Amino acid sequence: MKKNFFIAFEGIDGSGKSTQVKLLKGKLEAEGLKVYTTCEPTDSPMGKMIRDIFSGRAEGDHRTIAALFVADRLDHLLNKKNGILKMLEEGYTVITDRYYLSSYAYQSPYMDLDWVIKANSLSAGLLRPDLNIYIDITPEMSIERLNRGRTSIELYETLDNLTNVRTKYFEIMELLKDEEEVLVVDGDRTHEAISNEIWHAILHRFLQTPAM
């Protein structure tokens, strides 16, 4: 049984990541684990700049966005107050809504994937997730959920772009299958059904004591 671990949720916009982060946190805490949840972009100055660009309050080239994510992610890991590495050292299981696979998928339609991977290599070298959980929905479902739950649409939230991003996610998961542990979950189900599948995987990988 592993004492604590690091999980990253991935998926295109509207896939239900934030809901599943909350549900998993509750189940882990019921098992007696200390759990810290976080997300990217963060609320750091770099993260705020990213959010401003996404919402249209500021302008930024795709290369600028990629570089901002690199900086925001490193601070996310290394921040001495509440960085991921510090929280893991303090015994928390950490769950993040997005990590570097998001950068690979969202930025590679506009930039060379090798560059994006290399630019994030410091973060990957510092900490790889014990498990990436990819919640899969169609781009059409994504747009439907975004239109239902939002008053405005952000930079990457178009049907064409989300189609490209979903394709990139699967290309990247195949490319990195020997390096990254990924669980792909069908997101076109109830929150409860998705949560139960994720919980079964967590129990199997981290919480069950191996038989002697």
N, C-alpha and C positions, 0 to 999 in steps of 0.2 A: 504494500500500500504506500503510494507516494504521499509525502507530507503535504506538499502544496505544488501547484502547477500553473501553467500559463496557457490560456485559451484565447484564440482570436476568431471572432465571427466575421464572415465575409459574405458578399452577395451584392447584386445590383440594388439600386435604390428601391425602396418599398418591399424588400424581401422579408421584413419582419425581424431583423437582427436585434433591434433594441428590445422588443418584446421578449425574445428568447434569452437575451442577456439577463433580464430581470427574473424570468422564470428559473433559469439555471442558478442564479445567485441564491434565490430562496431555497431551492432544493439542497444546495451545497451547505448553506448555513444550517439547515435542519439536520444535517449530518455532523454538525459541530465544527465545520471549517470556517476560518476567517476569510472573507471574500472582499476583494476590492474591484469595483467596476470602473471602466474608463472608456474613452473613445478618441477617435481621430477624425478630423482635426481636433486638437486639444483647445483649451482656453488660454494657451500661451499667446504672447504677441504674434508669433508666427502663425499659430492656428487662427487667430482673429483676422489676420491678413488674408488667409485662404478663404475664410467664410465671407469676408467682404467681397472678394473677387467672385465667388460662387453666386452671391446674391445680387451682383451688379452694382454694389456700392463703390467698387474700385475696379480698375482694369488690370489685367495681367496676362502675359503670354503663357502658353502651355509650358514652355521651358521654365518660366518663373515659378509657375505653380508646382512643377516637379521639384524644383530646388527648395521651395518653401516647405514642401512635405518632408524632404530629407531632413531639414533643420528641425522642423516640428517633431518629427519622429525621434530624432536623437535626444531632444530635450525631454520628450515623453519617457524615454528610457532612463536618462541620466539625471533628471531633476532631483536635487538633494532633499526636497521637501516631500514630494509624492510621486517620484519617478517609478516606473515599473520595476526596475531592478531593486530599488530601495524597498518597495512593498513586498517583493518576493523574499528579500533578505529578512524582513520582519515576520515572515511566516504566512503572509496572505496568499491565497490563490487569486490570481489576477485574470480578469476577463475583459478583453478589449473589443469594442465595436469598431472594427477595421484595424489593419496593420499593413505590412508592406505588400502583401498580395494585392491589396486595393490599388496601390500605386502602379504595380505592374499592369493590372488590367485596365485601369482608367487612363493611364498616361501613354501606354504603348500604341493605342490607335493614332496618336499624334507624334510620337517620338520613337526612336529605336529602342526596342525592348532590352537589348544588351546594355545600353547606356543606363536605363532605369534600374536594372538589376545591379549594375556596378555602383550606381549612385547610392543605392540603399545597402550596399554590402557591409558598411560599418554596423548598421542596425542588425542585419542578419547575423553578423559575426558576434555581436554582443548577446543576442537572444533570439532563438527561433521558438515559435510556439510549440508546446508539447502536442497541441492539436489545433488545426485550423478547421472550423466548421463552416462549410459553404452552403447557404440556404438558396436553393435554385428555384427561380420563378421565370416565367417568360417576360420578355420586354413589354408585351402588350398588357400583361397583368400589372407590371410595374407602373406603367403610365396610368392605368385605371386607378390604382391605389393612390398614386401621387395626386391625381386630379381630385380624388375624393377627400384626401386628407390635407391638402395644402391650398393656400391662397395665391401662391406664386411658385414658379418653376425655376430651378437653379441651372447653372451652366451646363452640366453634363446630362440633364434630365430630358433628353429627347429620345424618340423611338429609335432613330438611326444610331445614335450614340450608345444607347443601352443595349441594342442588338450587337454592336461591335464589342462592347465591354464584356457581355456574357460570353461571346465567342472567345475572347481573349482569356477569360478566366479558365475555360476548359483547355485551351492551348497551354497555358502556363501550368496548370495542375498536371498535365501530361508531361510537360518538359521537366518539371521539378519533382516528379513522383518519387525519385530516390532520395530527395532531400527534405521534402515537406510531408508531414503527416496530415492528410486531409480527409474529412468526413463530408460527403456530399449528401444533402438532405433535400427531399422534395418539399418545396415551400407552398405547394398548392393544396394544403390541407388545413385542418383546424390548428390553432395555436397549441392545443393540448396534445394532438397527435405528433406534431413536430417536436414538442418539448419531451414527450415520452421517448421518442427515438433517440434524441440527443442524450437524455438521461441514461438510457440503457448503454450507450457507447461510453459515457463517462464512468459509469459503474464498472464496466468491463475493463477499461484501460487503467483507471486510477484508484478506485475505491475498494475493489474486491481483493481480499488477501489470497494470493495464489495457494492452491492446494499443495500439501506436502507429499 
